[in-house]
Amino acid sequence: MQTKTYGHFINGEWVVGMETFPNVNPSDTRDVIGHYAQGTEADVRAAVEAAAAAFPRWAASTPQERFDVLDRVGGEILARAEELGTLLAREEGKTLKEAIGEVKRAGQIFKFFAGEALRMSGEHLRSVRPGVEIDLIREPVGVVGLITPWNFPIAIPAWKVAPALAYGNTVVLKPAEQAPASAWALAEILSRSGLPPGAFNLVLGDGTVGASLVAQPGVSAISFTGSREVGRQVAEACARRMIRVQVEMGGKNPLVVLDDAPLEAAVEAAVNGAYFSAGERCTASSRLIVTEGIYERFRAALLERIRQLRVGPALDPNTHIGPVIDEAQLRRILHYIELGQQEGAVLACGGQRLELETPGFYLAPTLFDETDNRMTINREEIFGPVAALIRVRDYEEALAVANDTEYGLSAGIFTRSLRYAHHFRRHVQAGTVMVNLPTAGLDYHIPFGGHKASGYGPKEQGRYAQEFYTVVKTCYVAPEIT
């Protein structure tokens, strides 16, 4: 059976280039989902030119036109949730339940921003000068380049594409090459949504395509989600060009467990945050900071719960944890596991590659015990099903350790104390704070973004998305001259 080839979507047309790359199922490497076009600088240039040509038309569209397009897209995504979820699980490796949930979230995001297109507002103020009136209005930025990662291959494109279009911008989307199928499926839905040609464009390929998009004249803004190293390069390149930039760059997220924490709930949150989605979430709980009064009980209960987790193919309904995305990521995680042991961390469970019936990139959920916050495994983002226990004396030390990181994306605490919960919310250095909840798990109508090295630029999602995707124009009106 011949594998299908999938192309770019540029100026309302599907374009297949000379080169392609395979999209391999991480649960079964014998399964090639398709071959996807490898973009070139010429493809990027054509997409940006198409977006620039379409911008005046889409920027002048009515709120009703934008609502209709986005609502139509969101409705189709939700109607096809199981089909698209199966595709997502097959290409990315997260369980089918998680994949369908992600697809539904993408549909909800489009529905939300359909409403935001109708809720666009400004301000009317009186000047300090007699008779002068002032209007503050929001306008679209222009052509927006969107670069998205593989770990949420339809939700993250959705939360960038939907607000960009809702506020009147035109788009060039470059998804991660490890999981292009979900973004291609989204593009196919958008191609039938009623958008004018060029308002939305998709260019597939590796990191060279993203670099070309960042450097392309005609792009007015770049939104990037990915690694800290690449994010800094993107931010620096945009600063040199003096264009708008938004980068989200991961985390090393703490989950603090105090002596008075509800043990079962804390353990479940730790498992959810550290191991679900194979730990491939920027909000994953990679540092479990536990006070000494509950440490041994928490450790024992956590190990018992981890042993109940089943690693397997993403489409198997009995699977709790699917494979990691590819061989390179698996080797990277194994390197960190080896480094942790070399630095003195105790490997409490897991740590090994698993060979299952289908060939894939499977790793046993891994827990390190008696670690120090100075260890590399507690400093650098591993992005896999790996967590480390850190023993601390009390709340004050727990907070200090939680903040002792370059990152600041998400942080959580489990406690029955309102005093500690409120103090933690105010003093932990993170863009998102969870009290008695897992560090991972976000609402789509609420702003999201990190502090410190986790993020740079305006927040994503919710109404706050307008801070990136619009510019404010101040208009003074003098009284009529007689």
Secondary structure as GFF3:
##gff-version 3
##sequence-region A 1 482
A	DSSP	beta_strand	5	6	.	.	.	ID=ss1
A	DSSP	beta_strand	8	10	.	.	.	ID=ss2
A	DSSP	beta_strand	13	15	.	.	.	ID=ss3
A	DSSP	beta_strand	20	24	.	.	.	ID=ss4
A	DSSP	beta_strand	32	37	.	.	.	ID=ss5
A	DSSP	alpha_helix	41	59	.	.	.	ID=ss6
A	DSSP	alpha_helix	63	79	.	.	.	ID=ss7
A	DSSP	alpha_helix	81	92	.	.	.	ID=ss8
A	DSSP	alpha_helix	96	118	.	.	.	ID=ss9
A	DSSP	beta_strand	123	126	.	.	.	ID=ss10
A	DSSP	beta_strand	133	140	.	.	.	ID=ss11
A	DSSP	beta_strand	143	147	.	.	.	ID=ss12
A	DSSP	alpha_helix	155	166	.	.	.	ID=ss13
A	DSSP	beta_strand	170	174	.	.	.	ID=ss14
A	DSSP	alpha_helix	181	191	.	.	.	ID=ss15
A	DSSP	beta_strand	200	202	.	.	.	ID=ss16
A	DSSP	alpha_helix	207	215	.	.	.	ID=ss17
A	DSSP	beta_strand	221	225	.	.	.	ID=ss18
A	DSSP	alpha_helix	228	241	.	.	.	ID=ss19
A	DSSP	beta_strand	244	248	.	.	.	ID=ss20
A	DSSP	beta_strand	253	257	.	.	.	ID=ss21
A	DSSP	alpha_helix	263	275	.	.	.	ID=ss22
A	DSSP	three_ten_helix	276	279	.	.	.	ID=ss23
A	DSSP	beta_strand	285	291	.	.	.	ID=ss24
A	DSSP	alpha_helix	292	307	.	.	.	ID=ss25
A	DSSP	alpha_helix	327	342	.	.	.	ID=ss26
A	DSSP	beta_strand	346	349	.	.	.	ID=ss27
A	DSSP	beta_strand	353	354	.	.	.	ID=ss28
A	DSSP	beta_strand	362	363	.	.	.	ID=ss29
A	DSSP	beta_strand	366	369	.	.	.	ID=ss30
A	DSSP	three_ten_helix	376	378	.	.	.	ID=ss31
A	DSSP	beta_strand	386	392	.	.	.	ID=ss32
A	DSSP	alpha_helix	395	403	.	.	.	ID=ss33
A	DSSP	beta_strand	410	414	.	.	.	ID=ss34
A	DSSP	alpha_helix	418	427	.	.	.	ID=ss35
A	DSSP	beta_strand	432	435	.	.	.	ID=ss36
A	DSSP	three_ten_helix	452	454	.	.	.	ID=ss37
A	DSSP	beta_strand	455	456	.	.	.	ID=ss38
A	DSSP	three_ten_helix	463	465	.	.	.	ID=ss39
A	DSSP	alpha_helix	466	469	.	.	.	ID=ss40
A	DSSP	beta_strand	470	477	.	.	.	ID=ss41
###
